[in-house]
Structure formats: structure tokens, C-alpha cells
């Protein structure tokens, strides 16, 4: 009788479990996105194996719990102060429910440890593209082998090993683009390496996965995977990009997130027309040292620490070319 009830409950729960799996695989569900790299596929395999084992154990335990509650509930004819039956241990049952979970955990551990090396792709050989990634509050800076620099947008070739060398210029950050691979921390004073190989072109969204300050939510990144020919063309053009174009990218990534697209103010104060923006030396001091003095409200991180001279020149050139930022729109100097 008890066995038939347990079977009936399990049959009733199977459709619910299948439906939960379907919902998990849908966009916005609890499952990871479809991977576009071998390392991402390894992560997904580990996730779903662990999820499936946990789901089966959950269903079995909850089914047994419900049946025990129903089977051993107090009957209406029994008084509330009556003692229940005194049931002593069953050695065989206790051995079974100890061994089975131990075997499941051991099997899960063996599978996870066996698949973990595949999470880190091997980026060896002359075809590897190495990109230096600097994490700042609150943007990502990408430096390519030919000297090209982009902020918040990383462009990569398809079917080519990629090696990201990550470091932080201020606090702990974590680079994460779920469709490509796992996340890797960017830590001050240490360079961490993340390797993967994109297998499909497209645009993939990512973010900082380590809370890094008040504007952590705007520290996003975008990865565009291109055909090799399109990537080579873009890389040549990016290496020769003009100062104003680079400066606009810097303004949008490093400045506008706090001060507004036109310097009108947001989390940070309005700065459009401020003389510091047009004074190269004053701007370098502000960007490389930040601002944290009792005389002024708020705190500004050193968003430009580690920039080279061309990057500072680019930001100044863009500010001077923008009438609102430079103050010329209001008749400023």
C-alpha cells in the first residue's frame, strides 16, 4: 500500500519536473544560456548534471515527506496529548539512506573534477589573440596587440583562440560574458588569464560580476565576435582611429556614466563647461588621482589611472570639440 502511494506521487511529480526543466532552459530561466564556446559547453554540462541529480533527490525527499505526513498524521479519534508509536531504528534502511547519498555525491564530484579542465580552453600557438583587459570603476578597457584601445566593447575573431589578461586598477572586479565562458576576477596587483575560443559570430552581453561600488550596475561589456576578415579590417582601422573618436569612447565609458552624456550631472555633479575639462594638466591630475577631499562632496575614483598620454589627449580633444562640454554653447571660454 505504501509503495503504491509513493509510486503515484512520483508519477504526479514527473510532469512538474519536466515543466520546470523546460522553463529553466527558456530565456530568462534558471538555466545558463546556450554556449558559443567549448568552455561554455563544459560549464553547461556540469550545471545540468548537478541540477538533474539535485532535482531527483529533491523530488524523492519531498515525496517521502508528504507521504509520511499523510500516512502518520494524527487520526480524529486520537487525543491531542496521546503519544505516537515508538518506532526504533532500522539498520538496513539507515545504511541505505547513508550509502546512496554518499555514492551520488562521489559520482557528482568525479564528474565535476573530470570536466573542470575543459572549462579553461587552451590558448597555445602562434594563432592566439592576446587582449589586455584593465578593469576600472566603472568600465572595461581593452588593449589589442597593435595598440588599439576600446572601452566597454570587445571585438574578437571567430574560431580563434583568445587569451584575456585581466587586471584591476582600483578594486576587485570580475569579467563575465555568460554565453562565452565562465567569469574570471580582475584583482589589483595580479594578472589573471581567461582563455576561450568563440565558435559563432554574434554580439554577446556581459557585466562585472563582483560588486565594485555605487555604479557597479553600469559596468557592463559587450563582445562582438566577427569573421576573421571583418575583424582584421576593424583592427587596422581601430589602430589608426582619431583622437576625437577615442576620446568620445572614453567619455561615454568613463565619464558619462556618472556625470551624464552631456555633463549635465547624474550620480556625479554637473561638469559641462568646467575649466578643468579643457586644462590638460588639471584633467590628468583629476583622472589619475581621483577626488576624495573633505572640502568637496562625494568621491570620484581615479578613472584614468594607467592611461597613456594619447588617451588623455583624446579625451581633451573630444571635450574641446563638444560645444556643451567645453562651455562654448553658453559662451564660455
C-alpha positions as CSV (number, residue, x, y, z in Angstrom):
1,X,0.0,0.0,0.0
2,X,2.8,2.4,1.0
3,X,4.8,1.6,-2.2
4,X,1.8,2.2,-4.5
5,X,1.2,5.6,-2.9
6,X,4.8,6.5,-3.3
7,X,4.7,5.5,-7.0
8,X,1.5,7.5,-7.5
9,X,3.1,10.6,-6.0
10,X,6.3,10.2,-8.1
11,X,4.2,9.8,-11.3
12,X,2.3,13.0,-10.4
13,X,5.6,15.0,-9.8
14,X,7.3,13.9,-13.0
15,X,5.4,16.3,-15.3
16,X,6.0,19.1,-12.9
17,X,9.8,18.4,-13.0
18,X,9.7,18.2,-16.8
19,X,7.9,21.5,-17.0
20,X,10.4,23.1,-14.6
21,X,13.3,21.9,-16.9
22,X,11.6,23.4,-19.9
23,X,11.2,26.7,-18.1
24,X,14.7,26.6,-16.9
25,X,16.0,26.2,-20.5
26,X,13.9,29.2,-21.8
27,X,15.4,32.7,-22.0
28,X,15.3,34.3,-18.5
29,X,15.0,30.9,-16.8
30,X,17.3,29.4,-14.2
31,X,19.5,27.6,-16.7
32,X,22.6,29.1,-18.3
33,X,22.4,30.5,-21.9
34,X,23.3,28.4,-24.9
35,X,27.1,28.4,-25.1
36,X,29.1,29.5,-28.1
37,X,32.5,28.2,-26.9
38,X,33.8,24.8,-25.9
39,X,34.5,26.0,-22.4
40,X,30.9,27.4,-22.1
41,X,29.6,24.0,-23.2
42,X,31.6,22.3,-20.4
43,X,30.2,24.7,-17.9
44,X,26.6,23.9,-19.1
45,X,27.2,20.2,-18.9
46,X,28.4,20.5,-15.3
47,X,25.5,22.7,-14.4
48,X,22.8,20.4,-15.8
49,X,24.3,17.2,-14.4
50,X,24.4,18.7,-10.9
51,X,20.9,20.3,-11.4
52,X,19.4,16.9,-12.5
53,X,20.9,15.0,-9.6
54,X,19.7,17.6,-7.1
55,X,16.2,17.7,-8.7
56,X,15.8,13.9,-8.5
57,X,16.9,13.9,-4.8
58,X,14.6,16.8,-4.1
59,X,11.6,15.0,-5.6
60,X,12.3,11.8,-3.8
61,X,12.8,13.5,-0.4
62,X,9.7,15.7,-0.8
63,X,7.6,12.8,-2.0
64,X,8.6,10.8,1.0
65,X,8.0,13.7,3.4
66,X,4.4,14.2,2.0
67,X,3.6,10.5,2.3
68,X,4.9,10.3,5.8
69,X,2.9,13.4,6.8
70,X,-0.3,11.8,5.3
71,X,0.4,8.2,6.5
72,X,1.3,9.0,10.1
73,X,-1.0,12.0,10.7
74,X,-3.0,12.1,13.9
75,X,-6.4,10.5,13.4
76,X,-9.6,12.3,14.6
77,X,-10.2,9.5,17.1
78,X,-6.8,10.1,18.8
79,X,-6.5,12.7,21.5
80,X,-4.0,15.6,21.1
81,X,-1.9,14.6,24.1
82,X,-1.6,11.0,23.1
83,X,1.9,9.8,22.3
84,X,2.7,8.4,18.9
85,X,4.0,4.9,18.3
86,X,7.6,4.5,19.5
87,X,9.4,3.3,16.3
88,X,13.0,2.2,16.8
89,X,15.8,2.3,14.2
90,X,16.0,0.1,11.1
91,X,19.7,-0.7,10.4
92,X,19.1,-1.7,6.8
93,X,17.1,1.4,6.0
94,X,19.7,3.7,7.7
95,X,22.6,2.1,5.8
96,X,20.7,2.5,2.5
97,X,19.9,6.2,3.0
98,X,23.5,6.8,4.0
99,X,25.2,4.9,1.2
100,X,23.0,6.2,-1.7
101,X,23.6,9.9,-1.0
102,X,27.4,9.2,-0.5
103,X,27.5,7.4,-3.9
104,X,25.6,10.3,-5.6
105,X,27.9,12.9,-4.1
106,X,31.0,10.9,-5.0
107,X,29.8,10.5,-8.6
108,X,29.0,14.2,-8.9
109,X,32.4,15.1,-7.6
110,X,34.2,12.7,-10.0
111,X,32.2,14.2,-13.0
112,X,32.8,17.8,-12.0
113,X,36.5,17.3,-11.4
114,X,36.8,15.4,-14.7
115,X,35.1,18.2,-16.7
116,X,36.6,21.2,-14.9
117,X,39.8,21.3,-17.1
118,X,37.7,21.7,-20.2
119,X,36.3,25.0,-18.7
120,X,39.6,26.6,-19.4
121,X,40.4,26.4,-23.1
122,X,44.0,26.0,-24.1
123,X,45.3,29.1,-26.0
124,X,48.6,27.9,-27.3
125,X,50.4,28.5,-30.6
126,X,51.0,31.5,-32.9
127,X,47.4,32.0,-33.7
128,X,46.4,33.1,-30.2
129,X,45.0,36.7,-29.9
130,X,46.0,38.2,-26.6
131,X,44.0,41.2,-25.3
132,X,44.9,43.1,-22.2
133,X,41.9,43.9,-20.1
134,X,42.0,46.7,-17.5
135,X,39.1,46.9,-15.1
136,X,38.3,50.4,-13.7
137,X,35.5,51.9,-11.7
138,X,33.2,51.6,-13.8
139,X,34.3,50.4,-17.2
140,X,36.4,47.9,-19.1
141,X,39.4,48.9,-21.2
142,X,40.6,46.5,-23.9
143,X,44.1,46.9,-25.4
144,X,45.0,45.0,-28.6
145,X,48.4,43.9,-29.9
146,X,48.6,46.7,-32.4
147,X,48.0,49.4,-29.8
148,X,44.3,49.9,-30.5
149,X,42.1,50.7,-27.4
150,X,38.4,50.3,-26.9
151,X,36.3,50.7,-23.8
152,X,33.3,48.5,-22.8
153,X,33.2,46.8,-26.3
154,X,35.5,43.9,-27.1
155,X,35.8,42.7,-30.7
156,X,37.1,39.2,-31.4
157,X,37.6,36.9,-34.4
158,X,35.6,33.7,-34.6
159,X,37.3,30.2,-34.5
160,X,40.5,31.6,-33.0
161,X,41.9,31.0,-29.5
162,X,41.5,34.1,-27.3
163,X,43.6,35.0,-24.2
164,X,42.4,37.7,-22.0
165,X,44.9,39.1,-19.4
166,X,42.9,40.7,-16.7
167,X,44.0,43.2,-14.1
168,X,42.3,45.9,-12.0
169,X,43.4,49.4,-11.4
170,X,41.3,50.0,-8.3
171,X,39.1,47.4,-6.6
172,X,38.1,43.8,-7.3
173,X,36.1,43.3,-10.5
174,X,35.0,40.1,-12.3
175,X,34.7,39.8,-16.1
176,X,31.8,37.7,-17.2
177,X,30.1,37.1,-20.5
178,X,27.9,34.0,-19.8
179,X,27.4,32.9,-23.4
180,X,31.2,32.8,-24.0
181,X,32.7,31.2,-20.9
182,X,32.9,31.4,-17.1
183,X,33.9,34.5,-15.1
184,X,37.4,35.5,-14.0
185,X,38.3,38.0,-11.4
186,X,40.3,41.2,-12.1
187,X,42.4,41.9,-8.9
188,X,44.7,44.8,-8.1
189,X,48.4,43.8,-8.3
190,X,47.7,40.5,-10.1
191,X,47.1,39.4,-13.7
192,X,44.6,36.6,-14.2
193,X,44.2,34.8,-17.5
194,X,41.0,33.7,-19.2
195,X,41.1,31.6,-22.4
196,X,38.4,30.5,-24.7
197,X,37.6,30.1,-28.4
198,X,34.4,31.6,-29.9
199,X,32.6,29.2,-32.3
200,X,29.9,31.5,-33.6
201,X,29.7,35.1,-34.7
202,X,27.3,37.5,-32.9
203,X,27.0,40.0,-30.1
204,X,27.1,38.8,-26.5
205,X,26.3,40.8,-23.4
206,X,28.4,40.7,-20.2
207,X,28.9,42.5,-17.0
208,X,31.0,42.9,-13.9
209,X,30.1,40.0,-11.6
210,X,31.8,41.5,-8.5
211,X,30.2,44.4,-6.6
212,X,32.7,47.2,-7.1
213,X,31.0,50.4,-6.0
214,X,28.0,52.6,-6.3
215,X,27.9,52.4,-10.1
216,X,28.5,48.6,-10.3
217,X,25.3,48.1,-12.3
218,X,26.5,50.2,-15.2
219,X,29.8,48.3,-15.6
220,X,28.6,46.2,-18.5
221,X,30.5,45.0,-21.5
222,X,29.7,43.8,-25.0
223,X,31.6,41.3,-27.0
224,X,31.3,41.3,-30.8
225,X,32.6,38.1,-32.5
226,X,33.4,38.8,-36.2
227,X,34.6,36.8,-39.1
228,X,38.4,36.8,-39.3
229,X,38.4,39.1,-42.4
230,X,36.0,41.6,-40.8
231,X,38.0,41.6,-37.6
232,X,41.3,42.2,-39.4
233,X,39.8,45.2,-41.2
234,X,38.3,46.6,-38.0
235,X,41.6,46.1,-36.1
236,X,43.6,48.0,-38.7
237,X,41.1,50.9,-38.6
238,X,41.0,50.9,-34.8
239,X,44.8,51.2,-34.7
240,X,44.5,54.4,-36.6
241,X,41.4,55.9,-35.0
242,X,41.5,59.6,-34.5
243,X,41.8,61.3,-31.1
244,X,38.2,62.6,-31.0
245,X,36.7,59.2,-31.7
246,X,38.8,57.6,-29.0
247,X,38.0,60.5,-26.7
248,X,34.3,60.0,-27.3
249,X,34.6,56.3,-26.4
250,X,36.4,57.3,-23.2
251,X,33.9,60.0,-22.3
252,X,30.9,57.6,-22.7
253,X,32.5,54.8,-20.8
254,X,34.5,56.5,-18.0
255,X,32.7,59.9,-17.5
256,X,29.1,59.9,-18.8
257,X,28.0,57.0,-16.5
258,X,28.3,59.3,-13.5
259,X,28.2,62.9,-15.0
260,X,25.7,62.4,-17.8
261,X,26.0,62.2,-21.5
262,X,26.4,65.9,-21.9
263,X,28.0,66.6,-18.5
264,X,24.6,67.6,-17.1
265,X,25.1,65.7,-13.9
266,X,23.7,62.4,-12.6
267,X,25.2,60.5,-9.7
268,X,28.1,62.9,-10.1
269,X,27.8,66.7,-10.2
270,X,27.3,68.6,-13.5
271,X,30.6,69.4,-15.1
272,X,29.7,70.8,-18.5
273,X,31.8,74.0,-19.1
274,X,34.1,73.3,-16.1
275,X,37.5,74.8,-16.8
276,X,39.2,71.6,-15.6
277,X,37.9,69.7,-18.6
278,X,39.8,72.0,-21.0
279,X,43.0,72.1,-19.0
280,X,45.1,69.1,-19.9
281,X,47.3,69.0,-16.7
282,X,44.4,69.7,-14.4
283,X,42.4,66.9,-16.1
284,X,45.3,64.4,-15.9
285,X,45.6,65.1,-12.1
286,X,41.9,64.6,-11.6
287,X,41.6,61.4,-13.6
288,X,44.8,59.8,-12.3
289,X,44.3,60.7,-8.6
290,X,40.6,60.9,-8.3
291,X,38.9,63.2,-5.8
292,X,38.3,62.5,-2.2
293,X,38.7,65.6,0.0
294,X,36.6,66.9,2.9
295,X,36.1,70.2,1.1
296,X,34.1,68.6,-1.7
297,X,31.1,66.4,-1.5
298,X,31.2,62.9,-3.0
299,X,34.0,60.7,-4.1
300,X,35.4,60.3,-7.6
301,X,37.6,57.2,-8.3
302,X,40.8,57.7,-10.3
303,X,39.1,56.6,-13.5
304,X,42.1,57.4,-15.7
305,X,44.9,55.8,-13.7
306,X,47.1,53.9,-16.1
307,X,46.1,55.8,-19.2
308,X,48.8,56.8,-21.6
309,X,49.4,60.3,-22.9
310,X,47.4,59.7,-26.1
311,X,44.4,58.7,-24.1
312,X,44.5,61.9,-22.1
313,X,44.9,63.9,-25.4
314,X,42.0,62.1,-26.9
315,X,39.6,62.9,-24.0
316,X,40.7,66.6,-24.1
317,X,40.3,66.7,-27.9
318,X,36.7,65.3,-27.6
319,X,35.7,67.7,-24.8
320,X,37.0,70.7,-26.8
321,X,35.1,69.5,-29.9
322,X,31.9,69.3,-27.9
323,X,30.3,72.7,-27.5
324,X,28.2,71.8,-24.4
325,X,31.1,70.0,-22.6
326,X,33.6,72.8,-23.4
327,X,31.2,75.5,-22.4
328,X,31.2,77.2,-25.8
329,X,27.5,76.6,-26.2
330,X,26.9,79.0,-23.3
331,X,29.5,81.5,-24.4
332,X,32.3,80.1,-22.2
333,X,36.0,80.4,-22.9
